[in-house]
């Protein structure tokens, strides 16, 4: 059945404008009250007469499934064209048929034995034992769309013809980032009731621009608090669906969740140190940010050389979130900076401040992993490890592999990076896992071996490869090059996989063994797509012990079970429309990305797969069962722990 713009009215009620964020913590029930200044709404006898209004939540669809049962298929029938630079023209979506999707077929899990010995045969009559089940989300990009420190104008500017494809700069999904997260969490809760989930992990980029309010909205959604997704003047908070306060459902209290750091969590737009170029003051300013065309030349971010452009903000009083206060500096209407109502809750957070917010939580564990950061490290250190189940020998190593603010680079800070402290810590964690006979999972934000350097990519710099600062010898250097990192990872046969986000795609890559006689030295990499862009998915992972004492990683994409008529359903519609209009390829595979691969640097990696080959390529999901050989030592241990696997 086709799905298009929901027309059902919401059951959320709130009849008074929001003037500032001041929540009363939710305790029990399905609705909550909030205190706004001197007035309190929905709080019983304490509410002002005639102004009491319960802040309700948004339900998800009762039919909760994974992509093993059904997928989302995009319509390809349109009655007109919308140019990518006109993505902001939301009023045209319905009349031209954009944002329409339908249920697609089921997506089976492909069995992958790429890293096994060439003689390996799947066990017949297999009776796998589930060791661990967890979920991963990543790249939520909660955004304060009314902040004056934005890049909206550059997407529509499109001077060189490629800027319009930068949906991270602007997408209509920005109106509903907290709502789609709330729907995703409710979907996880429903899956947990069917089959218990041991823990959850978020792989970074929880916020879009390292703002305090963005970070708090994210944590508060998982905590089940009241969310007021607006700032500054709080325009439209009494009438516009994406601006209205609502009660988040919160993650089931039985599921602990852990957090990794992403580049957007501590860098301006995930790209530039906040202290550079005067960005820090732009967050809480009353003036809309003006800058050059940073998409055409990253150096323009640091420069105030004309021409400059006011980047604009979202008008929260408009149903379609119109972009206002955007244009060229000096043009009519822009002879002086456009103004906004400033808000201190937009302030940027340092690494240390961002980590500290995770201790202000109603869910477990307090700190969400940052309580486990080893003593003696610098304040911004964001690496730790944990064992999800005491009786199962599996350790999760949460690794911060984002660039530092003080690395001396003046380009986009989207690359993989380990300073000496993180590199030393990682090696010790891997060695300790082998010594303790623990299987290991590395959870990081930035994937490895999938993005080439500019040298190996025809001069085109994606800013997402492994950081190489050798051209700037006076600057901070990566503690290890990619080849050295991969050699270290291969030397630990208990490593199951490296899991990551960052690229907003669902991909799986096989890192085959570096020693044909020891297939256990191979490991997998699993990337998960963003909740911001289509296909807006999370993943579940099941770690199984097979009857032949190999391990399987069963990884499954999950679509949030959005309900028609809710803001989350609009988020999906806008994600679908964005993909249909801009048509960004989420199936790219590059040469020159993995220096250990045969045929480097010109060969394309055949192990990187982004959807079942029999499915519509626009589905952009990928489910798989990934087989891993255990070392003789680890196999013997598992036989002792689980002697009745046959």
N, C-alpha and C positions, 0 to 999 in steps of 0.2 A: 504494500500500500504506500503510495507516495506521501512524503512528508514535506510540508512547506511552512510558511510563517504561521506560528500559532496565533489563533484569534481568540482563544478562550481567555476570559478575564481571570486575573490572579485572585486567590483567596486571601492573600496577605493584606492586612489592613493597617494603615497608619495615616492619621489625618492631620498631623501637625509637622511643621518643618523642623529639620534638625539644625541646631545652631552650633553644636560642638559634640565631640565624641567623649562620652562619659558613661560607661556601661555599668549596670548592676549585674553582677555575675549570675549566670543561670544556675538554678539548683535542680528542680525536678519538673516533670511535665513536658508538654510539647510546645509551649509558648513561654515567653519571657517578658520582662519589663525593662525599660531603659530610663535612665535619668538624664535629662537634657537641661542643663542649667538649673533654674529654680523649679521647673515643672517635672513631674514624674508621670509616666504614662504606663498603663497596664499593670499597676502595682496595687490593686485593691483600694482600700479606703484612703490610702495616701495620695491617690491620684487627684488631680484637679477636676472638679465637676465639669462634665461636658467635654473633657479632653482625654478621657481614658480610652486607650486603644491597645489591644494585645498585639504584640509583635510576633507573628507566626512564622513558621518555616515553609519551605517548598518541598513537596513530596517528589519522589522519583516514580518512574513507571513500575507497576507491580510485576511486570515480566522482566526479570533480571537474568541475563545470560552472558556468555562470553562469545568470542568470535568462533569458537568451536561449534556453536549452534547457529549463529547468523552474523552477517557482516553489514556494513553500511556501503551502499553503492550510490555513486553520484549520478544524477541525471545529466544527460548530454544534449537535452532539447531546450533551445532558447529561442525566444521570439525577437531578440535584438542583442546587440553587443554592448558590453560595458568595458571600456579600456582600463587596463590595470591602474593607470594614474587617476582614474575616477572611482576607485574602490570606495571612496567616502560617500558616493551617491546611493545611499542605502534605499532611498525612496524609489529607485528604479528596479530594485531586485525582484519584487513580485511581478511587476508588469512584464519583465523580460525573462522570467523563469529561473532566476538564480536562487540558490539556497535550497533547491529541491533534492531530496535524496530518497532512497527506498531501501528496504531490506534486501540484502544480498544473500547468497548461499553460505553454507558453513565453510569454514576454513580449517581443514584438517591439519594436524601437526605432522610436519615432515620429519621422518627419521634421518638423522645426520650422523654418520660415522667417520667424518673427514679426518678426525685426529686419532682414529683407532688404527691398529695394525692392518695391513692390507688383507690379511687372511681372516679378519674378524667376521663372525656371523652372529646375527641377533639371536638371543636365546629363544628357543622354542618353548611354547607353553610357559611364558614368563609370568612370575608372580612377584612383582616389585613390592618392596616395602618402602612406604613414604617416610623419609627421614625428617623432612623440613618442608613447610609451605609458607610462603610469604608473598607480599605484593610490593611493587615498586612504582612510584610516580616520579615525574621529573618535569622540569621546565614549565611550571605553572605560570610564572610571570605575572603575579598579581600586580596590577598597575593602578596607581593614582592618576587617573586620566585628566584630572583638573590641575595637576601640578604644573607650574610654569617652566619646569626643566624637562622639556620633551624634544622629540625629533619629528613630530607629525608632518610638518610641511615638506620634508624632503621626499616622502613617498609620492606625493602628488606633483612635486616639482619636476622630476623626471627629465632633467635637462639633457642627459646623455642616453636616455632610453633604457637604462637598466635599474634606475632607482626605484621605479614603481614595483619591482619584484621584491623589494625589501619589506615584507609584511611584518617583520619584527619592529620596524619603525612605526608603521600604522596598520592596524587591522580592526574591523568593527568588533571582533571578539574581545577587544579591550574593554568594552562596556560591561562584560559579564564574567570577568576572570574569577571572582570569588564564587559566583554561582555555579560554574562548571566544576570547580573544586568540591563544593558542597555536594553536588550530584555524584561525583566520583567517589567521595567518601561514603555516601549512603549506599552506593553500589558495592563497595568493599564490604560494608556491614552485612548486606544481604548475602553475598557470597560466603562470608564467614559463618553465617547461620547454616548454610548448606554443607560446608566443609571447613572446619576451623582453620584459621590463619594464625600462624605462630608470631609473626611480627610484620611490620611494614617499614619501608625505607624510602626516603625522598632523596633524589640524587642531585639536588641543587637547583639554582635559579628559581627559588620560591617567590622572589619579588623581581620586579623589572628594573628597578633603579635604586636599589639599596636604601629605600626610604623606611623610616620607622613605621609609618602607618601601613605600608604595604606588608612589611614583615609581621606586624601584629594582626592584620586581617587574615593572613595565612595561618598563623598559629591558632587564632581564635576560631577559624572554621574547623580545624581539627579538634579543638577543645569543645566545640558545641556552644559557642557564645553568640550573643547578638552582634550582628555585623552591620555597621553603617558605612556603606561603600562609597562615601563621598568625602570631600574635603573643602577647605576654604569657605566659600559662601554656602556650601551644601545645597546648591541649586537643584530643584526638582525632587528633593528628598520626600516631599509629601505627595508626589503625583507620578513620577517617572519610574518605571519598573526597575531599571538598573541602578537607581539611586536610593530606593526605599530601604530602610533598615529591615532586616529579617533575622530569624533565628536559625542558625546553622544546626545541623543534626549532630555533628561531632562523631569522631571515630569511636567504635565500640570500645568500651573501657577495658575489655579483655585483650585488646591488641596493643602491645607496646609499639612505638614507632621511633625511628632513628633518622637523623638528618645529616646530609653531606652539604658541603659548601660549594656554590656555583659562582661563576665569574660575575653574574648580575647581582649577586648577594653582597658584593663588597666593592664593585667598580661602577662608575657612572655609565649607565646603559650597558654594563658588562664589558665596557671597552676601554675606559680611560680612568686613571686614578682620580678620585674625587677632588683631591687637592690641586690637580692640574687645571690650568685654564680658567680658574675662577668658578669652577662648577659648584663647589661646596655652598657658596652663598646663593646660588641660583635656586636651590631647593626651597628655601624659605623666603625668597624675594617676593615683592609685589609686582615685579616686572617679568614679562614673558621673555624667555631666553632668545638671544639673537646669536647666530653663528653662521659660518660658511657652509658650503656643500661638503659635509663630511663623508658622504657616500662616494663622491667622486674622488676625493683625496683625503685620506685620514689625517694628514698634516693640518688640514683646515680646522680640525677640532681644537688645535692648540693656538690657532691664529685668529686675530680679529681683523684680518685684512679684508677689505670689501671685495666683492659684494657680500653683505650679510643678510640674513633672513630671520624674521621672527617665526619661531617654530610652532606657535599656536597652542591652544588647549581645547578640551572638549567642553561644549556647553551642556551641562547636565540638566538644563531645563527643557531640552529638546528631545523628543522621543527617539530620534535617530542619532543622537550624540553628535551634533554638528561640530565641525572644527571651526573655531573662531580665532581671531587675533593672530592670524598667520599671513605673512607677506614679506615683501622685500623692504628692508630698511630704507627710508627716504621716499618711498612711493606715497602717493596720496593716501591719507589715513594712517600712515606709518612714519610720520615725521618725528614722533616721540614714542617711547616704548609702551605697548599695550599693558594695561594693569590687570591684576587679579587680587583677590583677597588672600593675603598671606596666611600661612598655617604652619606653626612650629612642629606639628606632627608629621610634616613632610621632611623633616631633617634627615640627612644621610647618616648612616651608621658605619662605624669602622668594623673591621672583622671582630674585634673583641666585643664591641657593643652588640653586634648582630648575634653572636653566639650567646651572649648573656640573656637575650630575650627568650631563649628556649628553656630557661629556668623558671620563667613566669608562665606557668602552664597548669592546666587541670588534668592532663593526661600523663601517661607514664612512658618512659621514666623521666623524672625531673632532669632537665638538661638535654633529653633526647639524644644521648650519646656524648654530648660535650662534657658531661660529668665524668666521662672516662678518659678524657685527654690526659696523657701522662704528665706528671709533675716535672718541673724543671725546664719546660719548653717556653718559648716566648708567648706573649699574650695572644697573638693572632693564630697560634698553632691550632689546626682544626682536624687533626687526625686521631683516630682511636680504633680500638677493636672490641668485639664482644662475641660471646658464645650464646646463641639464641636459646639452646636447650642443653641443660647440663649433662644429659645422658646421651647426647649425640655429638660425635667428634667433628663438628663443623664450626669454623671461626669466620666471622665477617670482618674484613679489614676495610675500614672507611678511610679513604685517602683523599686529601685535598691536593688536587693536581692542577689548580688554577695558578695563573701568573700573580706575582707579587706586585704591590703598588709601587715599590721602590726598586724595580728591576732595571730602571734606566731606559727602557724602551719607549719610543714615542709613536709606536704603531698601536693598532687595536690589540687589546689584551685578551684575546680569545684562545690562546694556544695552551697546550699542555706543558706543565712546568713542575719540577721538583727542586726545591733548594736543598742545601746540604743536610739540614735538619730533617726534612721530610724523607729524603732519599735514605739517610742512615736509619731512620725509624722504620721505613718500609722493609729494608733488608733484614732488620732484626725481627720484625713481625713474621716475615716469611720463614726465616730460619727457626724461629720458635714454634711455628705451626708444624713444620716438618718434624722437629724434635719431639713434639707432643703427639705425633701421629694424628693431626687434625687436618681434615680437608678444609680448603680455604676459598673464600670468595672475596675479591677486591671490588668494592663499591666506590666509584669515583664519578666526578661530573664529566670529565673530558675523556673521550675514547682515544685509543691508540691505534696507529697503523692504518688509518682509513682516509686521512687527508694528506695530500702531497705538499711539499714546499713549493714556493713560487717558481723555483728553478726547475722543478719537475712537473710544473703545471703550465707551461707555456708563458711564464711570467705573470700569470694571474695569481694574486695572493688571496687566499681564503681566510687567512689569519686564524686558522683552526688546526694547524699542524702541530708538531712537537717543537717547542720554542728553541730557536737557534739564534743566539745573540753574538755569534763570533765576529760579526762585522763591527761590533761595538765593544772592543776588548776592555774598555774602562768600565763597562756596565756589568751588571750581575749576570753570570752565566748559569745555564741549566746544569745541575749537578751531574746529569747523565744524559747522553744522547739516546735516541730512540733504539738504536741497535744494542747499546749497552743495557737499556732497560729490558728489552725483550730477552737478551741472553740471561739476565738475572731471573726473570719470570720463568723461563724454560728450565732453569736449574732447580726448581721447586716442584717436584712431581705431584704434590698434593694440591696444587692450584687448580681449581675447577674452572673458574671463569673470572673475567673482568667485566663488570656491568657498568653502564654509563648512560648519560643523556646528552645534552649540549647541542646535538645536530638536529634534533626534532624529527628523527626518523626511526623506523623499526627495522633494524638490520641485525644480522648475525654474521660473525666472521670467525673462521677457524684458524687458530694459530697452531699449525701442525708441529710435531716434534722436531727438534734440531738434531736428534739422534735416532735414526731409523730402528735401532735395536731397542729403544726405550720409548714406546708410544705414549707412556704415561707422562712424558714431558710436554705433551701438547695441552692446550687449554682453549677455551672459548671466549669470545667477546659478544655480549648481548647489549644492543642499544634499544632504548625505549623512547617513543615519540613524546611530544609535548602535549600538555592539556591546553595549550594556547592555539596551536595550528591544527588543521585537519591532519591526521584522523583523531586527534584529541583522545588518546588512549593511555591506559596504564597497562601493567603486565602482572600476571601471577607467575610464580615460580614454584615448582615442586621438585625437590631433590629426592630421587628414588634410588634405592639399592636393588639391583636386578638379581635374578636367580643365579647368574654366572658371576656375581660380585663385581660387575661393572656398575658405574653410576650413570643415571640418566638425569638430565636437567630438562624438565618439561616446562616450556615457557609459552604463555598464552596471552594474547592481546585481549583487552576488555574495553568495551565502549561504555561510558557512563549511561545508565538507564534513564535518560532524560524523559520527563513527562510533558506532553503537549500542554501549552499554555503557561509554562514556567520560564523564567529567565534563562535557565540552563538549556532549554530547547531552542531559544533564540541564539544562544552561544553556538550550538551545533549548526543551526541554519547559517549563521554568519561565517563559521569556519568552512562550511561546504561552499558557500558563495565565493569566499575568498579564493579557495582552491580552483573553483571553476573559472573565475575571472583572471586571476594572475597565472594560473596553471604552472606553478613552480614544480619542477621535477624533484620528487622525493625518492628517486630511484637511481641517483647518480652513483657511479663507481669510478674511482680515479686510479690512474697509474701513478707510480712513484710515491706510494704512501707507506709501504712496508719494506724496509731495507733488507729484511731476511727472506723475502719471497723470491722464488726463482723468476728470472726475467726482469728483476728490478733494474732500472726505474721505469721501463717502458711497458711492462706487462700490466694488464687489468687483473685484479684479484678475483678469481672465479669462486672463491669461498664466500664472498659477500653476497648474500641473498636477501631480497627485500620484500618478496611476497611469493606465495606458492605459484609456481609457473603456470598452473592451470587456471588461475583466477584472473579476473579483470584487474589489470595493472593499476587502475585507479583506486582499488580498495586500500592499498598501502599498509596492510597488516601482514604479519608473518608469525605463524605458530610453528614450533619445532620441538622435537625430542632430541636432545644432544647427548651423545654417548661419550663417556670418558673412561679410559682404562686406569685402573689403580696400580700403584707400584706393588711389588711383591710384599713389602712390609705392611702397607696400608690394607691390602687385601687380606692378609693374615689377621690383622686386627679386627676387621669387619667380620671375618668368619668366627672369631671368638665372641664378638658382641652379638652377632646375629647368626647362630649356628644352624638355623632351620630355614634358610633362604630358598631351598629347592622347591 
